[in-house]
Protein backbone atom coordinates (compact mmCIF):
# COMPACT_ATOMS: atom_id res chain seq x y z
CA UNK A 1 0.00 0.00 0.00
CA UNK A 2 1.30 3.44 -0.90
CA UNK A 3 0.65 7.14 -0.51
CA UNK A 4 -1.91 8.73 1.75
CA UNK A 5 -3.69 5.48 2.66
CA UNK A 6 -0.52 4.02 4.11
CA UNK A 7 -0.14 7.07 6.34
CA UNK A 8 -3.75 6.97 7.46
CA UNK A 9 -3.85 3.27 8.22
CA UNK A 10 -0.61 3.35 10.16
CA UNK A 11 -1.87 6.18 12.37
CA UNK A 12 -5.26 4.74 13.29
CA UNK A 13 -5.59 3.08 16.67
CA UNK A 14 -8.69 1.04 17.44
CA UNK A 15 -9.43 2.88 20.70
CA UNK A 16 -8.98 6.36 19.23
CA UNK A 17 -11.84 8.74 18.46
CA UNK A 18 -12.08 10.27 14.98
CA UNK A 19 -14.74 12.99 14.75
CA UNK A 20 -16.01 14.45 11.48
CA UNK A 21 -16.37 18.20 10.90
CA UNK A 22 -17.76 20.11 7.91
CA UNK A 23 -18.00 23.69 6.63
CA UNK A 24 -18.52 25.64 3.41
CA UNK A 25 -21.23 25.26 0.79
CA UNK A 26 -24.27 23.17 1.77
CA UNK A 27 -26.65 23.62 -1.16
CA UNK A 28 -27.08 19.89 -1.72
CA UNK A 29 -26.75 18.82 1.90
CA UNK A 30 -23.08 18.03 1.34
CA UNK A 31 -22.08 19.15 4.84
CA UNK A 32 -24.02 16.23 6.29
CA UNK A 33 -25.65 18.46 8.91
CA UNK A 34 -29.22 17.60 7.92
CA UNK A 35 -29.83 20.96 6.26
CA UNK A 36 -28.62 23.15 3.38
CA UNK A 37 -27.24 26.01 5.47
CA UNK A 38 -23.76 27.28 4.65
CA UNK A 39 -21.20 27.32 7.48
CA UNK A 40 -18.00 29.34 7.57
CA UNK A 41 -16.38 27.51 10.48
CA UNK A 42 -16.10 23.80 11.40
CA UNK A 43 -19.24 22.11 12.75
CA UNK A 44 -19.23 18.52 13.97
CA UNK A 45 -21.22 16.06 11.86
CA UNK A 46 -23.23 13.92 14.27
CA UNK A 47 -21.56 12.37 17.30
CA UNK A 48 -19.83 9.32 15.81
CA UNK A 49 -16.14 8.95 16.54
CA UNK A 50 -15.13 6.33 14.01
CA UNK A 51 -14.52 8.25 10.77
CA UNK A 52 -11.47 7.12 8.81
CA UNK A 53 -11.26 8.87 5.42
CA UNK A 54 -13.35 11.48 3.59
CA UNK A 55 -13.71 12.93 0.10
CA UNK A 56 -15.98 15.80 -0.88
CA UNK A 57 -17.15 18.02 -3.75
CA UNK A 58 -19.88 20.65 -3.94
CA UNK A 59 -22.35 17.94 -5.02
CA UNK A 60 -21.68 14.93 -2.80
CA UNK A 61 -19.57 13.70 0.08
CA UNK A 62 -18.17 10.24 0.77
CA UNK A 63 -16.55 8.68 3.81
CA UNK A 64 -15.20 5.39 5.09
CA UNK A 65 -15.40 4.51 8.78
CA UNK A 66 -12.84 2.57 10.79
CA UNK A 67 -15.12 -0.48 10.62
CA UNK A 68 -14.85 -0.49 6.81
CA UNK A 69 -18.38 0.76 6.13
CA UNK A 70 -19.05 3.23 3.29
CA UNK A 71 -21.17 6.37 3.78
CA UNK A 72 -22.50 9.07 1.45
CA UNK A 73 -24.64 12.22 1.40
CA UNK A 74 -25.42 15.16 -0.87
CA UNK A 75 -27.03 15.36 -4.32
CA UNK A 76 -28.64 12.17 -5.59
CA UNK A 77 -28.63 13.15 -9.27
CA UNK A 78 -27.27 10.31 -11.47
CA UNK A 79 -27.12 8.11 -8.40
CA UNK A 80 -24.11 9.99 -7.03
CA UNK A 81 -24.70 8.86 -3.46
CA UNK A 82 -24.60 5.18 -4.48
CA UNK A 83 -27.83 4.44 -2.62
CA UNK A 84 -29.54 2.74 -5.59
CA UNK A 85 -31.76 5.78 -6.15
CA UNK A 86 -31.52 9.44 -7.15
CA UNK A 87 -32.66 10.91 -3.84
CA UNK A 88 -30.53 13.58 -2.23
CA UNK A 89 -29.48 13.19 1.41
CA UNK A 90 -28.32 15.84 3.87
CA UNK A 91 -26.87 13.52 6.51
CA UNK A 92 -24.48 10.55 6.27
CA UNK A 93 -26.20 7.37 5.09
CA UNK A 94 -24.54 3.97 4.86
CA UNK A 95 -24.06 2.54 1.36
CA UNK A 96 -25.03 -1.14 1.53
CA UNK A 97 -23.91 -3.31 4.43
CA UNK A 98 -20.36 -4.30 3.47
CA UNK A 99 -17.46 -3.67 5.85
CA UNK A 100 -14.45 -3.98 3.54
CA UNK A 101 -14.11 -0.49 2.06
CA UNK A 102 -10.74 1.24 2.50
CA UNK A 103 -10.58 4.37 0.27
CA UNK A 104 -12.97 6.70 -1.54
CA UNK A 105 -12.58 9.55 -4.02
CA UNK A 106 -15.30 11.71 -5.55
CA UNK A 107 -15.45 14.39 -8.19
CA UNK A 108 -18.22 16.39 -9.85
CA UNK A 109 -19.61 13.49 -11.88
CA UNK A 110 -18.55 10.04 -10.68
CA UNK A 111 -17.19 8.40 -7.56
CA UNK A 112 -14.70 5.61 -6.90
CA UNK A 113 -13.79 3.35 -4.02
CA UNK A 114 -11.24 0.63 -3.36
CA UNK A 115 -11.98 -2.34 -1.11
CA UNK A 116 -9.56 -4.12 1.19
CA UNK A 117 -9.61 -7.06 -1.23
CA UNK A 118 -8.07 -4.87 -3.95
CA UNK A 119 -11.19 -4.47 -6.10
CA UNK A 120 -12.15 -1.11 -7.64
CA UNK A 121 -15.73 0.21 -7.72
CA UNK A 122 -17.51 3.16 -9.37
CA UNK A 123 -20.91 4.88 -9.46
CA UNK A 124 -22.57 8.12 -10.54
CA UNK A 125 -22.34 9.74 -13.97
CA UNK A 126 -20.69 7.73 -16.73
CA UNK A 127 -20.20 10.35 -19.43
CA UNK A 128 -17.31 9.50 -21.76
CA UNK A 129 -16.96 6.18 -19.92
CA UNK A 130 -15.93 8.03 -16.77
CA UNK A 131 -16.83 5.15 -14.46
CA UNK A 132 -14.36 2.87 -16.26
CA UNK A 133 -16.72 -0.09 -16.43
CA UNK A 134 -16.71 -0.39 -20.25
CA UNK A 135 -20.40 0.44 -20.49
CA UNK A 136 -22.52 2.89 -22.48
CA UNK A 137 -24.97 3.23 -19.58
CA UNK A 138 -25.10 6.92 -18.66
CA UNK A 139 -25.10 6.47 -14.88
CA UNK A 140 -24.98 3.97 -12.04
CA UNK A 141 -26.85 4.50 -8.78
CA UNK A 142 -24.95 1.91 -6.76
CA UNK A 143 -21.30 0.74 -6.80
CA UNK A 144 -20.35 -1.43 -9.79
CA UNK A 145 -17.04 -3.23 -10.04
CA UNK A 146 -14.43 -1.94 -12.48
CA UNK A 147 -13.20 -5.13 -14.17
CA UNK A 148 -12.38 -8.18 -12.08
CA UNK A 149 -8.85 -7.50 -10.83
CA UNK A 150 -7.93 -7.54 -7.14
CA UNK A 151 -4.71 -5.53 -7.40
CA UNK A 152 -5.92 -1.93 -7.08
CA UNK A 153 -4.20 0.15 -4.39
CA UNK A 154 -5.50 3.74 -4.60
CA UNK A 155 -7.76 5.78 -6.88
CA UNK A 156 -8.38 9.47 -7.59
CA UNK A 157 -11.55 10.74 -9.27
CA UNK A 158 -11.22 13.42 -11.93
CA UNK A 159 -13.67 15.28 -14.15
CA UNK A 160 -15.33 12.55 -16.23
CA UNK A 161 -12.75 9.89 -15.38
CA UNK A 162 -10.19 8.58 -12.97
CA UNK A 163 -6.63 7.50 -12.27
CA UNK A 164 -5.58 4.53 -10.19
CA UNK A 165 -2.37 2.83 -9.11
CA UNK A 166 -2.11 -0.93 -8.70
CA UNK A 167 -0.12 -2.86 -6.13
CA UNK A 168 2.43 -3.67 -8.85
CA UNK A 169 3.22 0.05 -9.24
CA UNK A 170 1.51 0.51 -12.60
CA UNK A 171 -0.73 3.55 -13.19
CA UNK A 172 -4.00 3.45 -15.13
CA UNK A 173 -6.42 6.06 -16.49
CA UNK A 174 -9.82 6.20 -18.16
CA UNK A 175 -12.65 8.56 -19.15
CA UNK A 176 -12.64 11.85 -21.01
CA UNK A 177 -9.49 12.89 -22.90
CA UNK A 178 -9.72 16.61 -23.62
CA UNK A 179 -8.71 17.65 -27.13
CA UNK A 180 -5.03 18.69 -27.35
CA UNK A 181 -4.46 18.32 -23.59
CA UNK A 182 -3.75 14.62 -23.23
CA UNK A 183 -5.06 14.66 -19.66
CA UNK A 184 -5.22 10.85 -19.53
CA UNK A 185 -1.41 10.75 -19.98
CA UNK A 186 -1.81 8.16 -22.73
CA UNK A 187 0.47 9.90 -25.22
CA UNK A 188 -2.23 10.76 -27.73
CA UNK A 189 -3.58 14.11 -28.77
CA UNK A 190 -7.27 14.25 -29.51
CA UNK A 191 -10.57 13.19 -28.04
CA UNK A 192 -9.92 9.49 -27.54
CA UNK A 193 -12.05 8.68 -24.51
CA UNK A 194 -11.52 5.35 -22.76
CA UNK A 195 -14.36 3.56 -21.02
CA UNK A 196 -12.10 1.11 -19.18
CA UNK A 197 -8.71 1.48 -17.46
CA UNK A 198 -5.68 1.76 -19.79
CA UNK A 199 -2.12 1.59 -18.50
CA UNK A 200 -0.08 4.80 -18.50
CA UNK A 201 3.22 3.87 -20.11
CA UNK A 202 5.06 0.80 -18.83
CA UNK A 203 6.65 2.00 -15.59
CA UNK A 204 6.05 -0.05 -12.46
CA UNK A 205 7.18 2.39 -9.77
CA UNK A 206 4.22 4.76 -9.40
CA UNK A 207 3.07 5.52 -5.86
CA UNK A 208 0.11 7.88 -6.31
CA UNK A 209 -1.22 9.93 -9.15
CA UNK A 210 -4.20 11.44 -10.85
CA UNK A 211 -6.04 14.53 -11.97
CA UNK A 212 -9.09 16.40 -10.78
CA UNK A 213 -9.37 18.32 -14.06
CA UNK A 214 -7.24 18.52 -17.21
CA UNK A 215 -3.79 18.67 -15.62
CA UNK A 216 -2.40 15.67 -13.75
CA UNK A 217 0.48 14.82 -11.44
CA UNK A 218 1.95 11.66 -9.99
CA UNK A 219 4.76 10.66 -7.67
CA UNK A 220 6.94 7.60 -8.02
CA UNK A 221 8.19 5.39 -5.21
CA UNK A 222 11.57 7.16 -5.37
CA UNK A 223 9.87 10.50 -4.62
CA UNK A 224 10.21 11.97 -8.13
CA UNK A 225 7.34 14.17 -9.30
CA UNK A 226 5.79 14.08 -12.80
CA UNK A 227 3.13 16.14 -14.58
CA UNK A 228 1.08 16.02 -17.79
CA UNK A 229 -2.01 17.40 -19.54
CA UNK A 230 -2.98 21.03 -19.92
CA UNK A 231 -0.05 23.38 -19.45
CA UNK A 232 -2.14 26.56 -19.43
CA UNK A 233 -1.23 28.84 -16.52
CA UNK A 234 1.89 26.69 -15.92
CA UNK A 235 -0.20 24.06 -14.15
CA UNK A 236 2.08 21.14 -15.07
CA UNK A 237 5.03 22.68 -13.23
CA UNK A 238 7.53 22.21 -16.06
CA UNK A 239 8.01 23.19 -19.70
CA UNK A 240 6.21 26.52 -19.34
CA UNK A 241 2.64 26.50 -20.61
CA UNK A 242 3.02 23.72 -23.18
CA UNK A 243 0.62 20.77 -23.05
CA UNK A 244 2.09 17.32 -22.40
CA UNK A 245 0.36 14.06 -23.29
CA UNK A 246 2.70 11.82 -21.27
CA UNK A 247 4.22 12.28 -17.78
CA UNK A 248 7.27 14.57 -17.73
CA UNK A 249 9.64 15.03 -14.75
CA UNK A 250 9.38 18.15 -12.60
CA UNK A 251 12.86 18.86 -11.25
CA UNK A 252 14.91 16.26 -9.38
CA UNK A 253 13.71 16.80 -5.82
CA UNK A 254 12.00 14.22 -3.63
CA UNK A 255 8.32 14.59 -2.71
CA UNK A 256 6.36 12.79 -0.01
CA UNK A 257 3.54 11.43 -2.12
CA UNK A 258 0.89 13.93 -1.09
CA UNK A 259 -0.10 16.10 -4.02
CA UNK A 260 -3.18 18.11 -4.88
CA UNK A 261 -4.11 19.10 -8.42
CA UNK A 262 -6.97 21.47 -9.21
CA UNK A 263 -8.09 22.85 -12.57
CA UNK A 264 -4.93 24.90 -13.06
CA UNK A 265 -3.01 24.96 -9.78
CA UNK A 266 -1.05 22.28 -7.96
CA UNK A 267 0.34 22.05 -4.45
CA UNK A 268 2.62 19.46 -2.94
CA UNK A 269 4.84 18.71 0.05
CA UNK A 270 8.51 17.82 -0.38
CA UNK A 271 10.27 15.16 1.63
CA UNK A 272 11.82 17.89 3.80
CA UNK A 273 8.37 19.07 4.91
CA UNK A 274 8.32 22.24 2.82
CA UNK A 275 5.18 23.33 0.94
CA UNK A 276 5.28 24.24 -2.77
CA UNK A 277 2.81 25.35 -5.43
CA UNK A 278 2.63 26.34 -9.10
CA UNK A 279 0.13 27.26 -11.80
CA UNK A 280 -2.82 29.62 -11.64
CA UNK A 281 -2.99 31.82 -8.55
CA UNK A 282 -5.84 34.24 -9.20
CA UNK A 283 -7.33 34.05 -5.68
CA UNK A 284 -4.12 33.27 -3.83
CA UNK A 285 -4.66 29.51 -3.96
CA UNK A 286 -0.91 29.04 -4.31
CA UNK A 287 -0.36 30.24 -0.75
CA UNK A 288 2.52 32.47 -1.85
CA UNK A 289 1.19 35.74 -0.40
CA UNK A 290 0.53 37.03 -3.91
CA UNK A 291 -1.60 36.31 -6.98
CA UNK A 292 1.25 35.69 -9.39
CA UNK A 293 1.19 32.76 -11.81
CA UNK A 294 4.17 30.38 -11.77
CA UNK A 295 5.07 27.60 -14.22
CA UNK A 296 7.43 25.77 -11.84
CA UNK A 297 7.24 24.96 -8.10
CA UNK A 298 7.66 27.91 -5.73
CA UNK A 299 7.99 27.48 -1.96
CA UNK A 300 5.24 28.76 0.31
CA UNK A 301 6.95 30.31 3.32
CA UNK A 302 9.94 28.64 4.99
CA UNK A 303 8.35 26.15 7.39
CA UNK A 304 9.36 22.48 7.25
CA UNK A 305 6.49 20.82 9.11
CA UNK A 306 3.86 20.41 6.40
CA UNK A 307 2.38 16.92 6.16
CA UNK A 308 -0.55 16.86 3.72
CA UNK A 309 -2.05 19.28 1.21
CA UNK A 310 -5.46 18.84 -0.40
CA UNK A 311 -8.47 20.67 -1.85
CA UNK A 312 -10.06 20.17 -5.28
CA UNK A 313 -10.99 23.74 -6.10
CA UNK A 314 -9.42 27.15 -5.45
CA UNK A 315 -9.60 26.74 -1.69
CA UNK A 316 -6.38 25.11 -0.49
CA UNK A 317 -6.22 22.95 2.64
CA UNK A 318 -3.22 21.54 4.47
CA UNK A 319 -2.38 19.71 7.68
CA UNK A 320 0.95 20.10 9.48
CA UNK A 321 2.86 17.45 11.37
CA UNK A 322 1.78 19.15 14.61
CA UNK A 323 -1.86 18.42 13.79
CA UNK A 324 -2.85 21.99 12.96
CA UNK A 325 -5.16 22.71 10.01
CA UNK A 326 -4.52 25.52 7.52
CA UNK A 327 -6.48 27.03 4.61
CA UNK A 328 -6.06 29.77 1.98
CA UNK A 329 -7.32 30.87 -1.44
CA UNK A 330 -11.01 31.03 -2.33
CA UNK A 331 -13.47 31.56 0.51
CA UNK A 332 -16.70 32.38 -1.30
CA UNK A 333 -18.76 29.84 0.62
CA UNK A 334 -16.80 30.01 3.84
CA UNK A 335 -14.82 27.00 2.64
CA UNK A 336 -11.70 28.19 4.48
CA UNK A 337 -13.41 27.59 7.82
CA UNK A 338 -12.17 30.94 9.14
CA UNK A 339 -15.62 32.23 10.19
CA UNK A 340 -15.63 34.81 7.39
CA UNK A 341 -15.65 35.12 3.58
CA UNK A 342 -12.25 36.77 3.19
CA UNK A 343 -9.81 35.62 0.49
CA UNK A 344 -6.34 34.74 1.81
CA UNK A 345 -3.18 34.31 -0.25
CA UNK A 346 -1.09 32.65 2.45
CA UNK A 347 -1.81 29.71 4.79
CA UNK A 348 -3.89 30.66 7.83
CA UNK A 349 -4.61 28.34 10.74
CA UNK A 350 -8.19 27.16 11.27
CA UNK A 351 -8.92 27.61 14.96
CA UNK A 352 -6.43 26.43 17.54
CA UNK A 353 -6.82 22.66 17.26
CA UNK A 354 -3.74 20.44 17.09
CA UNK A 355 -5.31 17.07 16.36
CA UNK A 356 -6.50 17.28 12.76
CA UNK A 357 -6.02 14.03 10.91
CA UNK A 358 -7.31 14.29 7.33
CA UNK A 359 -9.23 16.82 5.20
CA UNK A 360 -10.64 17.20 1.71
CA UNK A 361 -12.86 19.67 -0.03
CA UNK A 362 -14.10 21.62 -2.97
CA UNK A 363 -16.55 24.39 -2.07
CA UNK A 364 -17.56 22.01 0.71
CA UNK A 365 -14.83 21.00 3.16
CA UNK A 366 -14.70 17.92 5.38
CA UNK A 367 -12.06 17.18 7.99
CA UNK A 368 -11.44 14.50 10.61
CA UNK A 369 -10.12 15.33 14.05
CA UNK A 370 -8.49 12.91 16.49
CA UNK A 371 -8.94 14.82 19.78
MOURFEN-V40906 format. One record per backbone hydrogen bond with DSSP energy under -1.0 kcal/mol. NH is the residue of the N-H (numbers start at 1). CO is the residue of the C=O. Records with the same first field share a line. If there is no record, write none. Layout:
NH: CO ; CO
This chain:
7: 3
8: 4
9: 5
10: 6
11: 7
16: 13
18: 49
19: 369
21: 367
22: 43
23: 365
24: 39
25: 363
29: 26
32: 29
34: 90
39: 24
43: 22
45: 20
51: 18
52: 64
53: 64
55: 62
57: 60
61: 73
62: 55
63: 71
64: 53
65: 69
66: 50
68: 65
71: 63
72: 93
73: 61
74: 89
75: 59
79: 76
80: 77
82: 79
84: 141
89: 74
93: 72
95: 70
101: 68
102: 114
103: 114
105: 112
107: 110
111: 123
112: 105
113: 121
114: 103
115: 119
116: 100
118: 115
121: 113
122: 144
123: 111
124: 140
125: 109
126: 138
129: 126
130: 127
132: 129
134: 195
140: 124
144: 122
146: 120
152: 118
153: 165
154: 165
156: 163
158: 161
161: 158
162: 174
163: 156
164: 172
165: 154
166: 170
167: 151
169: 166
172: 164
173: 198
174: 162
175: 194
176: 160
181: 178
182: 178
185: 182
187: 245
193: 191
194: 175
198: 173
200: 171
206: 169
207: 219
208: 219
210: 217
216: 228
217: 210
218: 226
219: 208
220: 224
221: 205
223: 220
226: 218
227: 248
228: 216
229: 244
230: 214
234: 231
235: 232
242: 239
244: 229
248: 227
250: 225
255: 223
256: 269
260: 267
262: 265
266: 278
267: 260
268: 276
269: 258
270: 274
271: 254
273: 270
276: 268
277: 298
278: 266
279: 294
280: 264
284: 281
287: 284
289: 345
294: 279
298: 277
300: 275
306: 273
307: 319
308: 319
310: 317
312: 361
316: 328
317: 310
318: 326
319: 308
320: 324
321: 305
323: 320
326: 318
327: 348
328: 316
329: 344
330: 314
334: 331
337: 334
339: 40
344: 329
348: 327
350: 325
356: 323
357: 368
358: 368
360: 366
362: 364
365: 23
366: 360
367: 21
368: 358
369: 19
370: 355
